[in-house]
Amino acid sequence: MTDPDDIDGCRHRAKRAAWSLTLASGRVIHLDSLRQGHTNAGVLCGSPRSDPGFNDRRVKGAIEEAARAFHREPGRIAVLPPLLLRSLEKRPPREAGPEEITVDFLPAVQTLAMFESDPVDPGEMFSTLPVVWFQDAWGLPEAGHVTQQLRLLDWERFAVDGSW
């Protein structure tokens, strides 16, 4: 038995308490950090209805935020394809066009997470991978679309190995 005051004892307890998931490849990943915010926080005006590039810019902004927060190049951050929410909206009376239009929205919660796992290179101690996704509610990765997408992560392609 590990001494509870031993640093390895704390690490093992923390790993057991972490949210974990087994990828399709069989690799087990552990949630190390979770940062969430409103998907449209800071937007003063505009929406997917009024601006066709709106959702794409929100996703790009989340990737840039994750790159700063986790000190990674944007290309080394995994992005889960969002499940867009569709709304039918009436056209304002002063605008030309059809009476109703469909508008696709990103889910309300932007999530930036860091996952940890065993190393990709056996000579290292661990590997980490930042992931960006959008979900409907605050909290841990949502069952369904989010966890299905997480299971499909190409860990070996995106993860970075590290040592203490």
JOCOR-V825054 format. One record per backbone hydrogen bond with DSSP energy under -1.0 kcal/mol. NH is the residue of the N-H (numbers start at 1). CO is the residue of the C=O. Records with the same first field share a line. If there is no record, write none. Layout:
BEGIN
NH: CO ; CO
END
This chain:
BEGIN
6: 3
10: 6
11: 7
12: 8
13: 9
14: 10
15: 11
16: 12
17: 13
21: 29
23: 27
24: 151
26: 23
29: 21
30: 116
31: 19
32: 114
33: 114
35: 112
37: 110
39: 108
41: 38
43: 40
51: 47
54: 51
57: 53
58: 54
59: 55
60: 56
61: 57
62: 58
63: 59
64: 60
65: 61
66: 62
67: 63
68: 64
69: 65
70: 66
72: 67
76: 73
77: 74
78: 130
80: 132
85: 105
87: 103
89: 101
91: 99
95: 92
101: 89
103: 87
105: 85
109: 135
110: 37
111: 133
112: 35
113: 131
114: 33
115: 129
116: 30
117: 127
124: 121
125: 162
126: 162
127: 117
128: 160
129: 115
131: 113
132: 78
133: 111
135: 109
147: 142
148: 144
149: 145
150: 146
151: 147
153: 150
155: 153
158: 154
159: 155
160: 128
162: 126
END
